[in-house]
């Protein structure tokens, strides 16, 4: 229990530095370049984050699960997965870059698209991050990520402060992922001999496992990657790039806090995956659900009181419309975290096929709600669409899972006595 809490504290510390650093410097950049160019930057990064989600094939979760169960086996899987991710990412990203260049025939867009391509490549290959989380070594991730962040933020600040060419902002986009990748992979290489542990037979065995296991959830990850980003694309398509920039700012602020519940969850996932007692797993997931809701509601209250002030001070009047999007997007963020927890629970219960069906159901809900609501309410409709989709992802869509009762689990979690039981178990250190 103590090790998990220490690991969570390190993860929270890193995310606090990252979030506040990115918010303050990005707000300075956004005020400097304006909503339209900021929208170009956001759309470029969003596109290759989508490619990244597909190319990883859920391997980060597979590695976390495998390392939690068997460290040596997890290391072998990680090493072999790197090659698969690299080939798949580069293949998909070339097509994405050509598409973006064709759609937006400007030098500025191409520069940011290329920078986003490189940045997301290193982020895709940063599978050592999951390895460290599984071994409760979040401290390593913290140090590496903070170094990369600080260097990138210094670059962004000076480029904005001295009003240099917009295109130079592409440099920190790359540095923020490149530097942490180099540090973490170097430390991993110092610990593990890559040449000695991998044989040809093992390559075949683990490659087959990756293709079968990763392939079985690939469609699910494609659908998830689409429905979590489709509203941003829809805003730029149905309205304009400027509105996309405003929506991006609102989404950044509304989701900035989810590092806190996610850090807590990440530290407990190895315990959930490694537990072979289904009753114990249900209890752990139920308790984690309560913890996420409590933390989230306090933060959402803070946003409700002060979001308008922060937007005007940090981003300026050009982004004032983002204020009306904060509340629905904040609740959406809470449901997204809870949905992610439910997905991990379903994976634990071997519900990979169900997750594929769930993801495409949510994609359909998102597309329909996005098209209807954006045309009816403009950029506000995009926020409502996100809320409807994430609420559905956490609640009724999961109730069709037959291997375990998600409804019963959630009913147990929101029992008024659950808070008392959770506090007692934490005190006894039996959780």
N, C-alpha and C positions, 0 to 999 in steps of 0.2 A: 504493500500500500504506500509506504513512504517513498519507495523508488518511483512509483507511478506519479505521485504528487510532485516530486522533484523534477521529473521529466516534463510534466505539464507546466511547471513554473518556468523552466528554461524555454519551452516552446512559446509560452505567453510573452515572455520577455522579448524574444526575437520578433514576434508579431507586433508587439507594441511599438518597437523601434521602427519596424518596416512600415506599418500603417501610418503612424504619425509623420514619419519622414516623407513617405510618398504623398500623403495628403497635402502637407504644407508646401513641398516643392512642386508637385503637380499643379496645385492651385496657382502658384506663382507663374508656372509655365502657361497654364490655361488663360490667366488674366493677360499674359504677354501676347499670346498668339491669337486669342479670341475663340469663340465657340466653333467656327467653321473648320479652322486648321486643327484644332484639338479633336474635332470629330473625325478628321482624316487619320490622325494618329491612333485614335481609339478603334476605328474600323479596321485598320491594318493589323493591329495587334490581336483584335478579336478573331480575325480570319485564321491566323496561324495558331492561335490557341485552340481553335476548333480542329485544325489538322493535328495538333499535338495530342488532343484527347483521343482521336481515332488511332493514331500511330502507336500509342502506348498499349492499346488493346486490353486495358485493365491490368496490365502487368504490375503496376505499383501495388495493387491490392493482392495479387497473386504472390508477389515477393514478400510482402508484409506477412501474409498468412504462412508461407513456407518457412521463412526465417524464424517465425514465432514457434513453429513446430519442430524444425530441424535446421540449425544454423548452417551446417556444411552444405546441405542440399539447397538451401536458399541462396547461398553464394554462387553455386553452380548455375542455378536458374537465372540469377541476376546477370552474370557474365554473358551467358548465351543470349539473353533477352536484349542486351545492348545492340548486338548486330541486327536483330530483327527490327528493332525500333528505328535505328538509323536508316536502314534501307527503305522501310515503309514511309517514314517521315519525309525523306528527301524526294521520293517518288511523288507523293501527294502534294508536297509544297511547291514543286516545280509547276504543276498544273494550276495550283492556287495563285501563284505569282503571275503566270500568264493570263489568267482570268482577270485578276485585279488590274493588271496593266492595260488590258483591253477595255475594261469597263471605265477606268479612270485614267485617261491618257495625259497625265501630267508628271513632270519630273519629280515634284514634291511627293506625290503619292507613291511613286516607284521607290524612292529612297526609304521612306518609312516602311513600306511593305518588305523590302529586302532586309532592313534592320530587324523587323519583327520575325521574319523567317529565320534568321540566324539566332536571335534570342530564344525563340521557342524550340529550336533544335537542341540547344544545350539544356533547356528546361525539360525536354522530352527524355534526354539521356541521363538526367539526374536521378537515376533509380537507387543510387546509394542513399538517398534521403530516406527511402522506405526501409532500407537495411538498418540505418541508424535508429529509426523510430522503433522498429521491432525489438532492437536490443536496448531500448531505453537510453539511447545516446543522443538525445536531442541537443545536448550541449554543443556537439560538433556541428550540427546543422545551424545552430544559432550563430556561432562564431563565423562560419563561412558565409552565411547569408547576410549578416550584418556588415562584414567587410565589403562584400560586393555592393550592398545597398549604399554604404557611406561613399564609396568611390563614385558610384553612379549619381548620387545626389549632389555631390560636389561639382561634377561636370554639368549637371542640369542647372544648378544655381548660377554658376559663372556664365554659362551660355545665355541664360535669361537676363542676368544682371547687366552684362555688357552688351545686350541686344545684338548678339551675333546671328549669323545665318540660321534660319529655322532648321535647315537640314542637318546641322551639327547635333541636334537633339537626338539623332539616330544613334550616336555613339553610346550614351548612357543606357539606351534601350538594350543594347547588346551586353554591356558590361555587367548589368544587374543579374544576369544569369550565367555569363561566362566565368566570372571570378569564383562564385560559389561552387560551380561544377568542377573547376580545376582543383580547388582546395579539398573538396570532399573526395574526389576520385584519387587524388594523390595520397591522402591518408588511408584510403581503402587499399590502394596498391601496396602501401607499406605494411599493412596487416596481412594481406592475402597474396600468395604467389599465383598469378594468373596462368602461368604456363604449366605448373606441376599438377594442378588439381583437375584439369579438363582433359579427358580422353575422347577419342573419336566416338566410342560407344556412348559415352555420356552426352556428347553433343546431339547424337541421334535421339537418345531417350528424352532429354530435356526439351529439345526442339519439338518433338511430337507432343509432349505435355503442353508446351506453350501454345502451339497451333490449335490443339484440341480445346484446352481450357480457355485460352484467350480468344480463340475463334468463336467459341460458344457464346461469349459475351460481347463480341465485337459489334454486332448489330445493335445491342443495347447501348453501348458507349457512343455509337454514331447518333442514335436517337437522342440520348442525353445531351451530347455536345450540341445538337441542333436546337432542341427545345430550350436550353438554357441561354442560347444566344440569338434565337430567331427574332426576338422582339427588337433587339438593337439593329439587326439587318432590316427589319420591317420599317422601323422609324426612318432610317436613311432612304429606304425605297419609296415609302408612301408619303413622307413629308420632305425632309432634306438632310444634308450633312450637318447643318447647324443644329437641328433638333436632335440629331444623333449625339452630338457633343454634349448637349444639355442632359440628355438621358444618361450618357456615360458618367457625367459628374454625379448625378443623383444616385446611380447604381453604385458608384465607388463609395460614396458616403454612407449609403444605406446598408452596405455589406461590409464596411470596414471593420466592424466589431466582431464578426463571426469567427475571427481567429481565436477568441477566448473559448467558446464551447468546442470548437474543432480541436484545439490543443488538448483539452480535457479528454475528448473522445479518442484522439489518436493515441494517448497514453494507455487507455484502457482496451483498445482494440486487440492487442496481443493476448490479453487475458481472456477476452471473449472468444477469440478464434481458438485458443488453446484449451478451452474448457470443453470436456466431453459430456458434461451433465446438462441436458436440455433445460431442466428446471432451473438450474443455477444460471444458465445463459439468459433465460427469460427474465429472471430477477435482475440481473445486471443491466440488461438493455432497458428494462422498465425504470430502474433507478437513474440511469443516464438520461433518459427522456425527461424526467422531472428536473434534473440538474440543468439541462439545456433550456427548458421553458423558464425556469426561475431567473437564470442569468439573462436571458433574452428580454424578458419583460422589463426588467430594470433599465436596460440599455435603450430599449425602444421608448420608454418614458422620457429619458434624457433627450433623445432625438426630437421627440414631439415638442419639447420645451425650447430647445436651442438651435434647431437645424437652420431656421431662417437667418439667424444672426451669423452663424458660421459661414453660410453660403455667401452672404453679402460681403462679409469681411474678407474671406479667403479668395473668392472667385470673382466678385464684382457683380454689378447689376446685369451684365450680359447673361449671367447664369441664374438669375433670380427665379425663373420658371421651374428650376429643379426642386425648389422647396415643396411644391405641391405633390411631388412624386415620392418624397422621403418616407412618409408613413406606410403607404401600401407596399413599397419596396422593402422596408424594414421588417414588416411582418412576413413578407415573402422570404427574406433571408432566414428568419427563424424556422419557417416550414422547410426550407431547403436543407438546413442542418439536420432537422429531425428526419427528413426523408432520406438523407444520406445514412443516418443511423439505422433506419429501417432496412435500407438496402444491404448494409453489412450484416444485419441479422438474417435477412433472407439468403445471402450468400453462405452464411454459416449453416443454414438449413438446406444447403444445396439447391437453392431455387434460382439457378442461373437462367433456365429457360423461361421462368416466370418474369424475370427482370427484362428479358427481351420484349415480351408482350407488354409489360408495364411501360417500358420506355417508348414504344411506338404508340401506345394509347395516350401517353402524355404529350408526345409530339403532335398527335392529331388534335388534342385539346388546345395546345398552344397555338397551332396554326389557325384554327377556327376562331378562337378568342382574339388572337392578335389582329387578324384581318378585320373582323367585325368591330372590335373596340377601338382600334386606331383610327378607322374611318369615321367612327361616331364621335370619339372624344379627343382625337389627336394624340399627343405624346402621353397624356394621362391614361389613355386607353391601353398603351403598352404596359404601364405599371399595373393596371388592373389585370391584364392578361397574365403577367408574371405571378401575381398573387393567386389567381384562380388555378394556374398550373401547379404551383408549388404546394398549395393546400391539397389539391387532388393527389399529388405525389406522396404526401404524408398520410392521407386518410383513406378514402374509400377505394382507391385503385389497389391498395395493398390488401384489402379485405378478401380479394379473390385468391390469395395465396393459400393453397391447400395443405402444404407440409406443416404449417404451424398457424395458429390463430393470432394474426397481428391485431385484430380488433380486441381480443381478450387481453393482449399485452398492453395496448394503449388504455383500455378500461382500467386495468390494474395500476398503470402509471398515474392516472389522474384521479385515483381514489384519494379522498381527503386524508386518509391515514398514511398514505405513501410517504409524505414529507417527514412524518415522525419516524417511520421505519427506517428511512434512508439516513436520517441524522443519527439514529441509534446504531446502525451498522457501521457508519463511518467512525463513530466514537469507539466502537469495539474493534475496529480495524479488521473486520471479518469480510469486508467487501473486496 
